[in-house]
């Protein structure tokens, strides 16, 4: 994609978290761990865990409503819903269809994308491509997870890392009439996106169940040290690729909104690219790893607290099981 033409632009963001907060101290009372151990290795201090009446679809719907309110548009204005999740409500139909019905969006396309922690970036790219192809004017892009439902709560190396939540944004086609920017301002919108995957590393981060193999949901399994090593290398490379495609240097970035997997991964990636730590949005301490929800959750937090403002150049990036990884540069 040429840097001269921007893609779809962000009209609004929203997020939703379960009511229940589980601290490290609460986990330490149940399993062989401690607050100090978790914080030192991950930076996580707490996470939100879905209650009996909360599901991926209900969290996604709440986040979508917040994004629509922020954008100032009605659900009927949405032509497309792309929802990223690794923890759908059902094997089928897509969770996106449940969200579409709950919102009353009409009969536009609604479907799920499965790319685990990178899922939101995949969903964003798909929605942007469809809008730019003329298949609608506005889309809801959602990342939503209830990872607590696939955790082995006896495995202290994984169960302390994850939480539940949802984030969403409203995306508008670049061809919509009021997309035109002021003469002295660069146009808002998606500038460049790169996505990758490598199935050779399947066994480093996966769920040991599924309809076609075990006929069970299964539990998350991860070899954390190997994942860490691949994450720093892959994320650094894809950020450089996106900057090259956009014709920009790393100094031009105002904010990085990374997948919130582990504070050490965030710090190591920033250091490798010589990015100032204060430019990195961090919510892993309060949300833990919410997989596909983590990037839109962090983006919404930083917009609502005033750090990310209109005109800012924001890099979104993530890596997850598969492996899948990617980055997207957006002018807000």
C-alpha positions in Angstrom: 0.0 0.0 0.0 1.3 3.4 -1.0 2.1 5.7 1.9 0.4 8.5 -0.1 -3.1 7.0 0.3 -4.4 6.3 3.8 -6.8 3.4 4.5 -9.8 3.4 6.7 -9.9 5.7 9.7 -10.8 5.1 13.3 -14.0 6.9 14.4 -14.2 5.6 18.0 -13.0 3.1 20.5 -14.5 1.2 23.4 -13.7 -1.6 25.8 -15.3 -3.9 28.4 -13.9 -5.8 31.4 -15.6 -8.4 33.6 -16.6 -7.1 37.1 -14.5 -9.5 39.0 -10.8 -8.6 39.6 -8.4 -11.3 40.7 -5.2 -10.1 42.3 -1.9 -12.0 42.5 -2.5 -12.4 46.2 -5.7 -14.2 45.6 -4.0 -16.6 43.1 -1.1 -17.1 45.6 -3.7 -18.4 48.1 -4.8 -21.1 45.6 -1.6 -22.2 43.8 2.1 -22.3 44.5 3.1 -18.8 43.5 3.5 -15.3 45.0 2.8 -11.7 44.0 6.6 -11.0 43.9 7.2 -14.0 41.5 4.4 -12.9 39.1 5.3 -9.2 39.1 9.0 -9.9 38.6 8.5 -12.2 35.6 5.5 -10.6 33.9 4.7 -7.2 35.4 1.1 -8.4 36.0 -0.6 -7.4 39.3 -4.2 -8.3 38.6 -6.6 -9.6 35.9 -10.3 -9.5 35.3 -12.1 -12.9 35.2 -15.5 -13.4 33.6 -18.4 -14.4 35.8 -21.1 -17.1 35.0 -23.2 -14.6 33.0 -20.3 -13.1 31.1 -19.2 -14.6 27.9 -17.0 -13.5 24.9 -20.2 -12.3 23.2 -21.5 -10.2 26.1 -18.1 -8.6 26.6 -17.7 -7.9 22.9 -21.2 -6.4 22.8 -20.4 -4.0 25.7 -17.1 -2.9 24.0 -18.9 -2.4 20.7 -21.6 -0.2 22.3 -18.9 1.9 23.9 -17.1 2.3 20.6 -20.3 3.3 18.8 -21.1 5.8 21.5 -17.6 7.2 21.2 -17.9 7.5 17.4 -21.3 9.1 17.7 -23.1 6.7 15.4 -26.0 4.2 15.6 -25.6 0.4 15.3 -27.7 0.7 12.1 -24.8 2.5 10.4 -22.5 -0.5 10.7 -22.2 -2.6 7.6 -19.6 -5.1 8.7 -18.4 -6.8 12.0 -15.1 -8.6 12.2 -14.5 -10.2 15.6 -11.2 -11.7 16.6 -11.3 -14.4 19.3 -9.8 -17.7 20.3 -12.5 -18.3 22.8 -15.8 -18.1 20.9 -19.2 -18.7 22.7 -19.8 -21.6 20.4 -18.0 -23.7 17.8 -20.5 -22.1 15.4 -22.2 -19.8 14.6 -19.6 -17.0 14.8 -19.6 -14.9 18.0 -19.8 -11.9 15.7 -23.3 -12.8 14.6 -24.5 -12.9 18.2 -23.0 -9.4 18.7 -24.6 -8.2 15.5 -28.0 -9.4 16.7 -27.5 -7.9 20.2 -26.6 -4.5 18.8 -29.4 -4.5 16.1 -26.9 -3.8 13.3 -29.0 -5.3 10.5 -27.9 -7.9 7.9 -24.4 -6.8 6.9 -21.5 -9.3 7.0 -20.4 -10.5 10.5 -17.8 -13.2 11.1 -15.0 -14.3 13.4 -11.2 -14.3 12.8 -8.9 -16.8 14.6 -5.3 -15.6 15.0 -5.1 -15.8 18.8 -3.2 -12.8 20.3 -2.6 -11.3 16.8 -6.3 -11.7 16.0 -7.2 -8.0 16.4 -4.6 -6.9 13.8 -5.8 -9.6 11.4 -9.4 -8.5 11.9 -8.4 -4.8 11.5 -6.6 -5.7 8.2 -9.6 -7.7 6.9 -12.1 -4.9 7.7 -9.9 -2.2 6.2 -9.5 -4.2 3.0 -13.2 -4.9 2.7 -14.1 -1.2 3.3 -11.5 -0.1 0.8 -13.0 -2.6 -1.7 -16.4 -0.9 -1.3 -18.1 -3.6 0.7 -19.4 -1.1 3.2 -18.9 2.3 4.7 -18.4 1.5 8.4 -17.2 -1.6 10.4 -16.9 -2.7 13.9 -13.6 -4.4 14.6 -13.6 -6.3 17.9 -11.1 -8.3 19.9 -12.8 -10.3 22.7 -11.7 -13.2 24.9 -12.6 -15.3 27.9 -9.3 -17.0 28.2 -10.1 -18.0 31.8 -12.3 -20.7 30.3 -9.3 -22.5 28.7 -6.7 -22.2 31.5 -5.3 -25.0 33.5 -5.6 -23.5 37.0 -3.1 -26.0 38.3 -0.4 -24.8 36.0 1.2 -21.7 37.7 3.3 -21.0 34.6 0.3 -20.1 32.5 -2.8 -19.4 34.6 -1.3 -16.3 36.2 -0.7 -14.7 32.8 -4.1 -14.3 31.3 -7.3 -12.4 31.8 -10.7 -11.7 30.1 -11.9 -8.6 28.3 -12.9 -7.0 25.1 -12.0 -4.0 23.0 -13.5 -2.5 19.9 -13.2 0.2 17.3 -15.4 1.7 14.7 -13.6 1.9 11.3 -14.8 4.1 8.4 -14.0 3.8 4.7 -11.5 6.2 3.3 -13.9 7.1 0.6 -16.6 8.4 3.0 -17.2 12.1 2.2 -16.1 13.7 5.5 -12.8 11.8 5.4 -11.0 14.8 3.9 -8.4 16.2 6.2 -7.7 19.8 6.9 -5.2 21.3 4.5 -2.4 21.6 7.1 -3.0 18.2 8.7 -2.0 14.7 7.4 -5.0 12.5 6.7 -6.1 10.2 9.4 -6.3 6.5 8.7 -4.4 3.2 8.4 -1.0 3.9 6.7 0.5 0.4 6.5 -0.1 -3.1 7.8 2.1 -6.3 7.8 0.9 -9.8 8.9 2.9 -13.0 9.2 2.5 -16.6 10.4 4.7 -19.6 10.9 3.1 -22.9 11.7 6.4 -24.6 12.5 6.1 -23.3 16.1 2.6 -24.7 16.8 3.8 -26.6 19.8 5.2 -23.6 21.6 1.8 -22.0 22.3 -1.4 -23.9 21.7 -4.6 -25.4 23.2 -4.6 -29.2 23.6 -8.1 -29.7 22.5 -10.6 -29.1 19.7 -13.7 -30.4 17.9 -11.8 -32.4 15.3 -9.1 -33.8 17.5 -10.2 -34.4 21.1 -13.9 -33.3 21.0 -13.1 -31.1 24.1 -12.2 -27.5 24.6 -8.8 -28.3 26.0 -6.3 -26.1 28.0 -3.7 -23.6 27.0 -0.1 -24.9 26.9 3.0 -22.7 26.4 6.7 -22.9 26.5 7.3 -19.4 27.8 11.0 -19.0 27.3 10.9 -20.0 23.6 7.9 -17.8 23.0 9.7 -14.8 24.6 12.7 -15.2 22.3 10.6 -15.4 19.1 8.4 -12.5 20.2 11.2 -10.0 20.6 12.7 -10.8 17.2 9.5 -11.1 15.2 7.9 -7.9 16.6 11.0 -5.9 16.1 11.2 -7.0 12.5 7.6 -6.4 11.6 7.6 -2.9 13.1 10.6 -2.1 10.9 8.7 -3.5 7.9 5.7 -1.4 8.5 7.7 1.8 9.0 9.6 1.0 5.7 6.3 0.5 3.9 5.0 3.8 5.3 8.2 5.6 4.4 8.7 6.7 8.0 11.4 6.4 10.7 10.9 5.1 14.2 11.3 8.6 15.6 8.0 9.6 13.9 6.0 7.2 16.1 4.1 9.0 18.9 2.8 5.9 20.6 3.2 2.1 20.5 0.2 0.0 21.5 1.6 -3.5 21.9 -0.1 -6.8 22.7 0.0 -7.0 26.5 1.6 -10.4 27.0 4.5 -9.7 29.4 6.2 -6.5 30.5 9.6 -7.9 29.8 8.6 -8.5 26.1 7.4 -4.9 25.9 10.6 -3.6 27.4 12.9 -5.8 25.3 11.2 -4.9 22.0 11.3 -1.2 22.7 14.9 -1.4 23.6 15.8 -3.4 20.5 14.2 -0.6 18.3 15.6 2.3 20.5 12.0 3.4 21.4 11.6 5.5 24.5 9.8 3.5 27.2 7.4 6.4 27.8 6.0 6.0 24.3 4.8 2.4 25.0 1.2 2.0 26.3 1.3 -0.5 29.1 -1.8 -2.1 30.6 -0.5 -5.6 31.3 -0.2 -4.8 35.0 -4.0 -4.3 35.3 -5.4 -6.5 32.5 -2.8 -9.3 32.2 -2.8 -11.0 28.7 -6.2 -10.8 27.2 -5.1 -12.2 23.9 -7.0 -10.6 20.9 -8.6 -8.1 23.2 -5.3 -6.6 24.6 -4.5 -4.2 21.8 -7.9 -2.6 21.5 -8.2 -2.5 25.3 -4.9 -0.7 25.6 -5.8 1.7 22.7 -9.1 2.6 24.4 -7.5 3.2 27.7 -4.8 5.5 26.2 -7.4 7.5 24.2 -9.8 8.0 27.1 -7.0 9.1 29.5 -5.9 11.7 26.9 -2.5 10.3 26.0 -3.4 9.3 22.4 -4.9 12.3 20.6 -6.2 13.1 17.1 -3.3 13.3 14.7 -1.0 11.0 16.7 0.9 8.3 14.8 0.2 5.0 16.6 1.8 1.6 16.0 -0.2 -1.4 16.9 1.6 -4.7 17.2 1.1 -8.3 18.5 2.3 -11.8 18.3 0.4 -15.0 19.3 0.0 -18.7 18.9 0.5 -20.2 15.5 2.8 -18.3 15.5 1.0 -15.3 14.1 2.3 -11.8 14.3 1.8 -8.4 12.8 1.8 -4.6 13.1 -0.3 -1.7 11.9 0.5 2.0 11.7 -2.4 4.3 12.2 -2.8 8.1 12.1 -5.5 8.8 14.7 
